[in-house]
Amino acid sequence: MPVTPASFVFPKKFIWGVATAAPQIEGAARADGKGESVWDRFARRPGAVAGGDTLDRACDHYHRFDADFALMRSLGIRHYRLSLAWPRIHPDGDGRVNQRGIDFYHRLFDSLERHGITPWVTMFHWDLPQALEDRGGWRSRIVPEAFARYADTIVQAYGDRVKNWITLNEIRCFTVHGYNGADKAPGARESAQVVNQTIHHALVCHGHGVRAVREFGGRGARCGLTDNCETVVPVTESAADIAAARTWFTEANQPVLDPIYRGHYAPAYLKRCGAARPVVARGDFELISEPADFVGLNIYTGAIVRRGRTGRPEIIAPSASYPRTDSAWLNLLPRALYWGPKLVAEVYGEKNIYITENGCGYDDDTVKDGECQDLHRVEYLRSYLKELQRAVAEGVPVRGYFVWSFLDNFEWADGYRRRFGIVHTNFKTQRRTPKLSAKWYADVIRANRVL
């Protein structure tokens, strides 16, 4: 295995940033004409969110964004991935435009510009307007139709100041986990066919997002999808285990990535679906496969695979003592940040990859004497970035990295107990305290290498 020198410096134009999402930080859930989202509704379902937490106040970023951006700037952060709240723009999903919502994001972009921070805007990060869910949600083509108008609205509104657009965040999470997992909004339980249909409708939305940027984004506009692709790591870097990992990766990612990159569903995927295969309308694949400019990958962990006795890939389940974070799903697997982008580049030929999320959640981040010494997060980030460094050194086309998250925030069903931020949020006082990890990451950005 090649060893990357500790002195390795990332390419001069490598992007270092942080990421957040509107529903997790903004608060002001009913302010200035904002409509209800599926997460606003879901959080009020008894037992749905730890501690009965809601999105009502979150980090109060709606009122504190300028101070947050000043803090961001002080840490040397020049790139910020954020999302727009669909229900702030179209409170009913596809009805009138809420001018107060439009104006809010203009003020936010004004502040980013003053602080010298480049926005990377995600159109949709899980906060579907509840009004659309009440009319069928992702089960119905009403959502792609509404998203097409929403995408047109925001790109026309902000296209002169936003040049980096991301259509959707993590299709599998808001479809599979929202409609057949019950742990994410809207918390529905549907058939396999309906779940597959929700994925297809999300892909159509991605196509409309790309189309809107092409039509209204103006000169220099770029667009891509952020995907939580099924990441796999070979248990050994032998030819047999690497081949098994590639096979597993290819099959696992057919539902989302094949239509985007190849313009159709893989026959093997449709065979696995059987009668539950999605219904495809005329023109869908042409829209879905409109060439994008990059792909964003959200990589936290992955599956460990070897070549089994039958020659097929075989997953090795981690033992109870395997190192993990306080998030039950997040086992520590730094090599995921090497193999994830490497396999996307090899299997799909992608030339521009960004790590749009990578981070870790813990429950014991506390401030003492004005400091939060989150050594666990520093070691997590260092070990993962060493693997990303290895990938870039070997020519894997990773162009940037965004840590999740800038602030401790509303961590979906885990509420406010689970902290992913490099900046500590006191949710009672809204005081921000940069953690040890924030200071370490600021040094990485300045040096353009892993320290």
Secondary structure in CASP SS format (residue, H / E / C, confidence):
PFRMAT SS
TARGET T0000
AUTHOR 0000-0000-0000
METHOD secondary structure of the structure
MODEL  1
M C 1.00
P C 1.00
V C 1.00
T C 1.00
P C 1.00
A C 1.00
S C 1.00
F C 1.00
V C 1.00
F C 1.00
P C 1.00
K C 1.00
K C 1.00
F C 1.00
I E 1.00
W E 1.00
G E 1.00
V E 1.00
A E 1.00
T C 1.00
A C 1.00
A H 1.00
P H 1.00
Q H 1.00
I H 1.00
E C 1.00
G C 1.00
A C 1.00
A C 1.00
R C 1.00
A H 1.00
D H 1.00
G H 1.00
K C 1.00
G C 1.00
E C 1.00
S E 1.00
V H 1.00
W H 1.00
D H 1.00
R H 1.00
F H 1.00
A C 1.00
R C 1.00
R C 1.00
P C 1.00
G C 1.00
A C 1.00
V C 1.00
A H 1.00
G H 1.00
G H 1.00
D C 1.00
T C 1.00
L C 1.00
D C 1.00
R C 1.00
A C 1.00
C C 1.00
D C 1.00
H H 1.00
Y H 1.00
H H 1.00
R H 1.00
F H 1.00
D H 1.00
A H 1.00
D H 1.00
F H 1.00
A H 1.00
L H 1.00
M H 1.00
R H 1.00
S H 1.00
L C 1.00
G C 1.00
I C 1.00
R C 1.00
H E 1.00
Y E 1.00
R E 1.00
L E 1.00
S E 1.00
L C 1.00
A C 1.00
W H 1.00
P H 1.00
R H 1.00
I H 1.00
H C 1.00
P C 1.00
D C 1.00
G C 1.00
D C 1.00
G C 1.00
R C 1.00
V C 1.00
N C 1.00
Q H 1.00
R H 1.00
G H 1.00
I H 1.00
D H 1.00
F H 1.00
Y H 1.00
H H 1.00
R H 1.00
L H 1.00
F H 1.00
D H 1.00
S H 1.00
L H 1.00
E H 1.00
R H 1.00
H C 1.00
G C 1.00
I C 1.00
T E 1.00
P E 1.00
W E 1.00
V E 1.00
T E 1.00
M E 1.00
F E 1.00
H C 1.00
W C 1.00
D C 1.00
L C 1.00
P E 1.00
Q H 1.00
A H 1.00
L H 1.00
E H 1.00
D C 1.00
R C 1.00
G C 1.00
G H 1.00
W H 1.00
R H 1.00
S C 1.00
R C 1.00
I H 1.00
V H 1.00
P H 1.00
E H 1.00
A H 1.00
F H 1.00
A H 1.00
R H 1.00
Y H 1.00
A H 1.00
D H 1.00
T H 1.00
I H 1.00
V H 1.00
Q H 1.00
A H 1.00
Y H 1.00
G C 1.00
D C 1.00
R C 1.00
V C 1.00
K C 1.00
N E 1.00
W E 1.00
I E 1.00
T E 1.00
L E 1.00
N E 1.00
E C 1.00
I H 1.00
R H 1.00
C H 1.00
F H 1.00
T H 1.00
V H 1.00
H H 1.00
G H 1.00
Y H 1.00
N E 1.00
G C 1.00
A C 1.00
D C 1.00
K C 1.00
A C 1.00
P C 1.00
G C 1.00
A C 1.00
R E 1.00
E C 1.00
S C 1.00
A H 1.00
Q H 1.00
V H 1.00
V H 1.00
N H 1.00
Q H 1.00
T H 1.00
I H 1.00
H H 1.00
H H 1.00
A H 1.00
L H 1.00
V H 1.00
C H 1.00
H H 1.00
G H 1.00
H H 1.00
G H 1.00
V H 1.00
R H 1.00
A H 1.00
V H 1.00
R H 1.00
E H 1.00
F H 1.00
G C 1.00
G C 1.00
R C 1.00
G C 1.00
A C 1.00
R E 1.00
C E 1.00
G E 1.00
L E 1.00
T E 1.00
D E 1.00
N C 1.00
C C 1.00
E C 1.00
T C 1.00
V E 1.00
V E 1.00
P E 1.00
V C 1.00
T C 1.00
E C 1.00
S C 1.00
A H 1.00
A H 1.00
D H 1.00
I H 1.00
A H 1.00
A H 1.00
A H 1.00
R H 1.00
T H 1.00
W H 1.00
F H 1.00
T H 1.00
E H 1.00
A H 1.00
N C 1.00
Q H 1.00
P H 1.00
V H 1.00
L H 1.00
D H 1.00
P H 1.00
I H 1.00
Y H 1.00
R H 1.00
G C 1.00
H C 1.00
Y C 1.00
A C 1.00
P H 1.00
A H 1.00
Y H 1.00
L H 1.00
K H 1.00
R H 1.00
C H 1.00
G H 1.00
A H 1.00
A H 1.00
R C 1.00
P C 1.00
V C 1.00
V C 1.00
A C 1.00
R C 1.00
G C 1.00
D H 1.00
F H 1.00
E H 1.00
L H 1.00
I H 1.00
S C 1.00
E C 1.00
P C 1.00
A C 1.00
D C 1.00
F E 1.00
V E 1.00
G E 1.00
L E 1.00
N E 1.00
I C 1.00
Y C 1.00
T C 1.00
G C 1.00
A E 1.00
I E 1.00
V E 1.00
R E 1.00
R E 1.00
G C 1.00
R C 1.00
T C 1.00
G C 1.00
R C 1.00
P E 1.00
E E 1.00
I E 1.00
I C 1.00
A C 1.00
P C 1.00
S C 1.00
A C 1.00
S C 1.00
Y C 1.00
P C 1.00
R E 1.00
T C 1.00
D C 1.00
S C 1.00
A C 1.00
W C 1.00
L C 1.00
N E 1.00
L C 1.00
L C 1.00
P C 1.00
R C 1.00
A H 1.00
L H 1.00
Y H 1.00
W H 1.00
G H 1.00
P H 1.00
K H 1.00
L H 1.00
V H 1.00
A H 1.00
E H 1.00
V H 1.00
Y H 1.00
G C 1.00
E C 1.00
K C 1.00
N C 1.00
I E 1.00
Y E 1.00
I E 1.00
T E 1.00
E E 1.00
N C 1.00
G C 1.00
C C 1.00
G C 1.00
Y E 1.00
D C 1.00
D C 1.00
D C 1.00
T C 1.00
V C 1.00
K E 1.00
D C 1.00
G C 1.00
E E 1.00
C C 1.00
Q C 1.00
D C 1.00
L H 1.00
H H 1.00
R H 1.00
V H 1.00
E H 1.00
Y H 1.00
L H 1.00
R H 1.00
S H 1.00
Y H 1.00
L H 1.00
K H 1.00
E H 1.00
L H 1.00
Q H 1.00
R H 1.00
A H 1.00
V H 1.00
A H 1.00
E C 1.00
G C 1.00
V C 1.00
P C 1.00
V E 1.00
R E 1.00
G E 1.00
Y E 1.00
F E 1.00
V E 1.00
W E 1.00
S C 1.00
F C 1.00
L E 1.00
D C 1.00
N C 1.00
F C 1.00
E C 1.00
W H 1.00
A H 1.00
D H 1.00
G C 1.00
Y C 1.00
R C 1.00
R C 1.00
R E 1.00
F C 1.00
G C 1.00
I C 1.00
V E 1.00
H E 1.00
T E 1.00
N C 1.00
F C 1.00
K C 1.00
T C 1.00
Q C 1.00
R C 1.00
R E 1.00
T E 1.00
P E 1.00
K C 1.00
L H 1.00
S H 1.00
A H 1.00
K H 1.00
W H 1.00
Y H 1.00
A H 1.00
D H 1.00
V H 1.00
I H 1.00
R H 1.00
A H 1.00
N C 1.00
R C 1.00
V C 1.00
L C 1.00
END
